[in-house]
Amino acid sequence: MRDGPEPERRLGDLLQDLVNRVSHRGGKTLAMMNDASVTLQQVLLLNRLREQDGSTSSELAETLNMSLPSISQMIDRLHQLKLVTRAEMSEDRRKKRIALTRAGRTLLERLHEARTAEYEAGLAKLLAEPQRAELRLVLDRILQELATPR
């Protein structure tokens, strides 16, 4: 048995614990990914393309801290699924610009909505409305600050 207060937990641990408690409770997001034949890593790549549409494989590999062969395999698979396009660059035909297709954007939107609903349902089971409202305000304030250029 310990004497005294528990040591203060790291912010990263707290965030991980919160997300683990509220995420994928309904399983709809994972089921949608399975139905679309995509992995979590592929969804992360699609999300990165949403932010940086027209990236090259090399740029994506660097940004996602993955090997170029891994990224190339994922892009090949996503291209087969018609979630991304590949277009030769005019200045160097060996390089290809990777972009989301309408189907890729639609999949990301559907996954976002499903995950949002799962998070809300998970939080509703764990927190009373006053705590959810307080969390909403704090997160909104933090996200506004993060969006402000420094």
N, C-alpha and C positions, 0 to 999 in steps of 0.2 A: 504494500500500500504506500502511496506517495504522500508526502507532507507538502502542503502548500498548493498554490494554484497550478493548473496545467500550463505548460509553455504555450505562448502564442503561436497559432498555426500560421504557416506561410500562406500568402494570398493564393498562390498557384494551387496549393492543396485544397483550399476552401472552394475555389472555382471548380476544380475537378470533382470534388465531392458533390457539389450542387448539381453539376451537369449529369453526373452518373446517377443521381437520385431521380432526376426528372426526364432524362432522355430515353427514347425508344420504349416507353412504357406500353404503348399500344402496338408497337411493332409495325405500324403502317409504313414508315419510312423504309425500313429494311425490306419489307415485302415489295414495295415499289421498286427498290433497287434490284431485287431479285427478278422481278417481272421484266425489268428493262435490261437485264443481263449485264449490269455494271457493278463494279466493286467500289468500295469506299475511296480507294486511291484514284480511281477514274473519276469519281464525282469531285474529288478535290482538284483534279486537273481541269475538269469542266468549269468549276468555280473560278479557277485562276484565269481561264480563257475569258470568262465573262468580264473580269477586271482588265485583262490585257489581251483583248481580241487581236488576232493577227500576229501572235508571237511565233517564234521559231521553236523547233524541238529543243535546240540548245538553250534558248532563253528559259523555256519551261523547266528543263532539267536543272538549271542553275537555281531558278526561283523556288522549286519544290525540293531542292537538295536531293535529287535522285540521279541515277546514272542515265546517260543518253540512251543506251539500249532498252532500259526499262520504260522510259518515256516513249520511245519509238514504238515499242510493242503496244503500249496503251493507246497511242494515237492510231495505230493500225486497227486495233479492235474498235475504237470509237468511230473510226471512219467506216468500218464495215457496218456498224449499227446506225450509220447516217446521222451521228450526233456532232461530227466535226467535218470540215472540209480542209483540203490541202491544196495550196496554189503555189506554183513556182514564183520565185521572186525574180523580177526583171533584171536586177543587178547581178544576181548569181543564181542560175537555174538549178544548181545543186541544192540550194536551200528552199524550204517551203514555209509559207505562212500558214499557220493553223488557226482556224476560226470556228466558232460555234455555228451550227445550223439552227433553223427555226425549231427543229425537233429537240436539239440540245438545250436550247433556251427554255422550251416548254417543259422538258424533264426537270430542269433545275427549279423552275417555278413550282411545279407540282411537289417536288421534294421539299422545297422551302415551306410551302403551305402545310404539308403533312407534319414536318418537324415542328413548326410553330404550334400547331394544334396539340402535338404530343407534349411539348414543353408546358403549354398552358394547362393541359389536363394534369400533368404531373405536379405542377406547382399548386393547382387547385386542391389536390389531395393532401398536400403537405403543409400549405400555409393558408391562414385565414385571409379574407379580403384586405383588411388593413395592412398586413405585412406584404401582400402582393402589390398593393398600391404604392407602398413605400419603396419596394424593390424596383418597381417600374420607374418611379421618379429618379432614384439613384442611378439606375442604368441609363436612363435618358440623358441625364446630366453628364455622365461619364462619356457617353457616345458623342454628345455634342462637343465636349472638350477635345476628344480624339479627332474629330473632324475639322477642328480649327487649326489652320496652318500656324506653325511656330517659327 
